Amino acid sequence: MIIYRENVGKFISQCFDGSAVLDIGSVISEQMRQNGITYFSDSQVNAWNASLPEMARVLMESDIDKDIDVAVEYKLVQSRDRIDFLICGNDENGKENVVVVELKQWSQARPTNKRYFVNTFGGGGEGDYWHPSYQAYNYAQILVNFNEYVREKKVGLPSCSYLHNMAEGNAVLLDDSEKYPLVESSPVFYQGQAKRLKSYISNFVKKPNKNLLYLIEDSRIVPSKLLANMLSDAIKGNPFFSYDEAQATSVAQIVETTVDSAKYGGKRTIIIKGGAGTDKSVVAINALGQLINNRESGHRLNAVYITSNSAPRVLRR
């Protein structure tokens, strides 16, 4: 769902009046309400006012065509999540691309036992949060796996994250490619790296494509045939990227708690709540794969998945 869409020039003018920072948060809030979305807090509005002008500065100081479209809080039809920021257009060879940018106000990050997570102070207070580049990459994969136009037209979906408050000296953990292999293809940009981010975006978006976002929006939602293979790979312990952040957190919590229980001989019960169609099976299959192929612990844990649903039981191994 398109919540906010404007060209780069209009977006910049809604963030700044000369050197004065404007209330872009109110603009996004009104667009959210007009689209029937009211479940956002004052902290979210504050986050828009903090992060969106930083993106506007990146685009303002670049040679990117000011008629290129951007989107904010793009709602994924098949997910509860929204994408922070999109830049849509064509590269110099005419290929259609949509750059996915995850914006964070973090100033530091610490290690955690949860796979693909870091510990920091985020929107929900201090805790464990998905690595932002993994989050951005996952959004791109959701579009690839479910959006027919994106898949058939091979729309490019490069992804990255921008932590505009984090000094590069505090970013050693986030750039650890052994712990977070995806950062090599979905990079993180930090405070003072606006030029690097601008260059990254310019590699993929050079010219306007005014129809691209609408073509994606109007496309049929059809699961990819690759989805079953990806679930099969998940059983082998490979990461699966078509779930939302709450599901990713559930998988990480299950794995962390189980590994700790096995290590110290304790017993724990974990209940994942969710109605029909909330992909609890996806959570279970990913947790199963990461437990029986646990690379961090150095050995396989004895885990089984019992279900009355026939679909997961006939996955090709």
N, C-alpha and C positions, 0 to 999 in steps of 0.2 A: 504494500500500500504506500503510495506517495503521500507523505505528510507535508514536506517542504521541498519545493524545487524552484530554483532560480538560476540565472546565469551568474558567472563569477563576479561580474561587475556589480550586479544588483546585490548579491550576497555581501560583498565588501562594503557597499554603501549602507547596508543595514547593520553592519558591525561598527563602522567608524563614520564620524562627521569630522573630516580633517584629522586631527590627532586625538579627538575625543572619542572614547569608547561608548557605543550606544547599547541599548537594552535589547539585544538580539534574543534574549531569553523570552521576552514578552511576545515577540513575533512568532517564535516556535510554539509557545504555549497556545496562542490563538489558533495556529494551524492544527495543532493536536486536537483541540476542542472541536474545530470544524469537521474533523474526521472522526468524531465520536470517541476519542481517547481522552479520558479524564484521570486515569490512574498514574499521575506523575506528581512528585512532591516539590516543595520549594527548593530542596537540595538539588533536584534535577535541573530546575530553572537556573540556579546558581552555577551549576556545572556548565550549562550552555553558555552563560555569560562569561565564564572563565576560559573555556576551551575553544569555542567557535571563533572569537577574535584572533586567537593564535593561528588557526587555519587560514583566516582571512589575511593575516600578515604574510603567511607563506605564499598565498596566491597573488597578493598585491605586489610583492617584490619579484614576481617571476615574469617570464615572457609568455606565459600561458594565455591564450586567446580569452579575452574577458566575456566572450559570448558562449563559452563552454558551460554546460550545465553542471550544477552540484545539487546534491540532495542531502537532507538532514533527517535523522531518525526514520530511515526507510524501514517500514514494517514488513517482515518476512511473513508471507501468507501461511506457511506451514510451520511456523515457530512462534513462540511468545516473545522472541527477541526483536530488537530494532537495531539497525546498523547506524552507528554514529554519523558517518560521513561518507559520501560517494562522490567521485568525479567521473563524469561520463563523456566519452567522445571517441575520436578515431586517432590512431597513431599516424606517422608520416606516410605509411604504406596503405592507409585506409582501413586497417583492421579495427573492429569495434572493441573497445575496452571500457571496463568500469573498475576504477581503483577504489578498493575498500580500505577505509582508515578507521581504526579504533583509537579513540581519544581518551587519555587518562591524565588525572591531575596528580598522580603519585609523585612523591619526592624521593622515596627510597623503597627498597625491596629486600626481603630476607628469605633464606631457604626454608622449605617446608618438606615434609615427607610425602605430600600428595604429588602424584605424577602430573607434570605439566602445569603446576601451580606455583605461586610465590606467596609469601606472607607480607602484607603491607596494610596501610590504613586506606581503605577504599570507601565506596558509597555506603556500605553496610557496617562501617567501623573497622576496627582492627581485626584481621582474619586472613584466611587463605583465599586467594583469587586466581582465576585462570590467567595464565600468561597472556598478555594482551594481543600478541601476534598470533597465538593459537586461536584466540577468540575471533580475530579478523579473518584468519584463514578458514575457520569453520563457517562463518557467514558466507564466504565465497563458495564453499563446498555445498552448502544448502542450496544455493542458486543453481549450481551445476547439476546437482542430483535430482532437483525437482522442477526446474523451469525449462520448458521445452524449447523456447526460443534461444536461451543461453546455450543450451546443449547442442541444438542442431546447427546454429550459426557459429558455434565455437567462439562465443564472446570471451575475450580475455578478462580474467578477474584477479589481477595482482592485488595483494593485500599487504598491509603494514600497520604499525601502531606508532602513535606520536605521544610521547610522555614529555610535554613541554615544560613541566616543573622539575624534572629530574636532571641533575647535573650528570654528565657522562661518567664522572668518577664514581658515582653510586650505581652504575649500570652494569658492573662486571657480571653479576648473576644473570641478568636478563639476556645477555649476549652469549651465554655459555652454550655453544652449539652441541656439546656432548649431552648436556642435560636437557636442552631444548633444541633438537635438530632443526625444527621448522624455521628458526630465525634466519637460516641461510637463504630461504626463499621468501619468507615473510618478515622482513627486517623491522627493527625497532629504531625510532629516531628520538633524540633527546633535546633538552634545552640547548639552544645555540646551534642546532643542526637544521635550521629552516632551509638553508641552501641545499643540503643533501636531500631533504624531503622534496623540495621543489624539483630537483633534478630527477628523482625517482618518479615523480608524477609525470614529468615531461617526457620520460621515456615511453609512456603508454598513451598519453592524451595530448595531442597537438592541435586537433581541429574539432570544431563543434559537430555534434550529431544530435540534432534537436528531437529526433524521433526515438532514440535508443532507449531511454528510460521508459517511455510509454510502450514500446514494443515488448520490453521485459515485463512491464506491469500487466499488459493485456494477454500475455502468453498463457497457454494451458499449463496447469500444474500436473505434471505426469512424472511419477517416480522413474528414475533411470534404471535400466536393466543391470547396471553395474552395482546397484544398491545391495542386491543379494550377495554378490561376490565380496563386497566390502564388509558385510556382516560376517561372512565366512572368514575373511581375513581377521576380523576382530577376535574371533575365537582363537586364532593363532597368536594373539597378543599384539597385533598391529593396531595403531590408533585409528579410531573411527571418527570422522568429522562430519556428522550431520545431526548433531543434537544440540540443544540449547545449553546455556551456562548452568542452569539448575541441574540438568541431567549429567553434565560433566562433573559438577561438584558431587553428585550422588555417587558416581563411579569412583571418584578419587577417595571419597569418605569410606566406601565399602572396602576398597583395596587397603587403605591405610589401617583401618580398624582390624581387618582380618589378619594382616601381616603382624601387627602388634600382638593380637591374641595368640597367634601361632607361636610367636617368639617367646612370650611370657607364660604360655599355658593357661590363659584365661578364656572365659566364654562370654560372648557378646551376642546380642540379637539386634539386628538392624531392620527397620521397617521402612520401606519406600512407599509413600502414599501418592496416589494419582488415579484419576478417573480413566475411563475408556479412551484410548487414542492418545495417551500421554507418553507413549513409547517406553513403558516400564520394561518391556522385553529388550529394548535396545540397551538400557542401563544394565540389565542382568547379563546379557551376552558380552558386553564390553568388560564388565567386572570379572566374569568367568575367564575370558581370554587373558586378562592381565594377571589373574591369580595363578592359572595353570602354566603361564609362561612368564613368571615373575623374574625379570632380569636383575632388578635391584637387589633382591634377597639372595640371588645366586642359586636358587633351587625352585622347583615347581611345588606349588601347594596343591593338596588334594581337594579339589572343588568339583561340585556337580551342579547341574541346572535341571530342575524338575519343573515341568509345566504341562498343563492340559491343552495348551495351544499347539496345534500341529505344525504351524508354519516354521517356528524356530527349530523344531526337531528334524525337519527335512532339509536343513541347510547343507549344501555340499561342502564336505571337508577336504 
